[in-house]
Amino acid sequence: MDPNRPDIIVAVDLGTTYTGVSWARPQKNNALQSPIQVIHDWPGVATRNEQKVHTALVYNSDKSLSSWGPLCEDDDWAKERWEFFKIFLDKPTLDAAHQVGISQAPSSVREAQKLVSDFLRQVYSHVKYTVELHTGISHVGWENLAVEFVFSAPTTWRSQQTINTFKEAVREAGFGVEGARHSATVELTESEAAAVGTIKGTTVNFRKGDVFLSIDAGGGTTDFALMRVVEEREPFPLLSQISQVDGIGIGASLIDQAFVSLINDRFSQFPDLVDILPQDCAERLVKSERFRITKYKFGEHVYKSSTYKLPLEGVPFDFTHEAARIESGKVVLDWEEVQSLFDPHIDKIIEKIHEQLEWLQSNKITRPISYMILSGGLGSSKYVRDRLQEYLVAKPHPYARNVKILQAMEPQLVVVKGLLLDRMQRLDSGSLPVIVSRIARSSYGVVCKVKYDPNIHVNEDVVKDPFDGEKYAMGQIDWLIKKGDPVDTSKAITSTFSRKVDAGAARCWDVNIYTSDSDADFLPRSIHHGAATLLCTVRSNLTNVDDSELIVNRKPRRFFFIKGRKYHICSFDVHAIVAPADLRFELWFGGRKFSRNHEPIKVTWNEKGTKVQF
């Protein structure tokens, strides 16, 4: 049995409005041939299969959880309800919500984190039950299996602080902690996962050099990824990022909010409706099956109509109010009113597309875009697709003259499937992912000392080493990754350190990691030059390494009759795994990953550094 090969891989796409989960049992010889299972038997949807579960919670008055997911629809509407809480893990987003007075925003990031944990805890319980039910592995013991959970993160999350908060919520929910061989990681941004899932699901035969723009328009965000095909291979080609992934806070949830405002504004003009309509009439209407159909089918030829009629829950079927445009218990909407819900958000997506095209042109990329591929709930809308097509025809761009706009198959599942496919690709290839290189969104460097040069190290801290007697400039930064540089995703970034120690001395050292958002040409040389912030401190613990495993050295003697000081040199490597939405570390010694019955690496995050936007 391969100890590094998981028994089960579970991919989770925590969405602003809906959450998707897929899983697989990777086959020994070809993980990519393993059938992907999408969980659709969510509690409360016995009469129909749902590809995703509603990201929603309802609490009792004593703050205990009353219901989650689809079960919230049948719960008491007077209870405390929460939706859209995922986006508020990001403090700038939460602060902006407080400034404009959004009532449904949590009071703090910690409260948002608790909401995410409470919801994911229910998801975890259902995932465990489902996998055991469909595999018959309950007799083995879930906690004894090697189970990997992989999560995506929004492209709009631009600080390590937000990622760390999300990871804490994931662990608090039970992911990666129930078994010794359980793990939970944040692997790809949603835009990258969507690109991977799109490549697998499309019928297009991509060729080497093809450039495509993946547009994942979901519930809360729209993510963009410019990709190039670098190698044609089965079952799907290898990709590289052309530019940094990007995203905007535009999604289907904003259409819902605009609809609620439209209905409330209309009905508020008629006081006589107060005693007839339910107090939460608009909120119920936006969650109705008829509104969902209207939203997702809008723009399709067979569904086109001058008016749309939506049944009002709790209103008599024979009730009519001509001024409020209620006919036989149904609210009437003009085609133009529905259109007005979409257009402001599509306009912002078009602006972002234009930015991407301008970037390609200004950077003289050799190939124009061949395809634009839409995914996500909003991306599945024909009206959205038609508007984008109209824009490209009306305002032709040299980098999008012959572009084809495609909609991904199963557009709401491309992210969760992309996560799973990328992990299974790594298993099959040893380490090679689908996206073989990405563009660094920030710079990362390690603090080190270098031999003192008076011509270079002006006003720097200079220390004389007690072992070799040499002078060193302290606090220098070795920039391992520079913003805008391509990063090989199949390899860790390695820093080699050599520490001089006396025999039997402690084997623990701290390495400081700095980050900067400055352009590569303006990165500081040392921690004293500004423009760089301490991100974290990595403690490497080489306890139990014997003196015999170290190199013995001796300080040069100054006189022939005085022996030089004897000391040992401990050389080790710190591997930084730079994921698009995460940063992890490993300690290596003697050419292999170090582990001797203790935690070899401990990361202490710096609060100021984690807030740096990348």
Secondary structure, 3 states (H helix, E strand, C coil): CCCCCCCEEEEEECCCCEEEEEEECCCCCCHHHCCCEECCCCCCCCCCCCCCEECEEEECCCCCEEEEHHHHHHCCCCCEEEECHHHHHCHHHHHHHHHCCCCCCCCCHHHHHHHHHHHHHHHHHHHHHHHHHHHCCCCCCHHHCCEEEEEEECCCCCCHHHHHHHHHHHHHCCCCCCCCCEEEEEEEEHHHHHHHHHHHHCCCCCCCCCEEEEEEECCCCEEEEEEEEEECCCCCCEEEECCCCEEECCCHHHHHHHHHHHHHHHHCCCHHHCCCCCCCHHHHHHCCHHHHHHHHHCCCHHHCCCEEEEECCCCCCCCCECCCCEECCEEEEEHHHHHHHHHHHHHHHHHHHHHHHHHHHHCCCCCCEEEEEEECCHHHCHHHHHHHHHHHHHCCCCCCCCCEEEECCCHHHHHHHHHHHHHHHHHHHCCCCCEEEEECCCEEEEEEEEECCCCCCCCCCEEECCCCCCEEEEEEEEEEECCCCEEECCCCEEEEEEEEECCCCCCEEEEEEEEECCCHHHCCCEHHHCCCEEEEEEEEECCCCCHHHCEEEECCCCCCCCCCCEEEEEEEEEEEEEECCEEEEEEEECCEECCCCCCCEEEEECHHHHCCCC
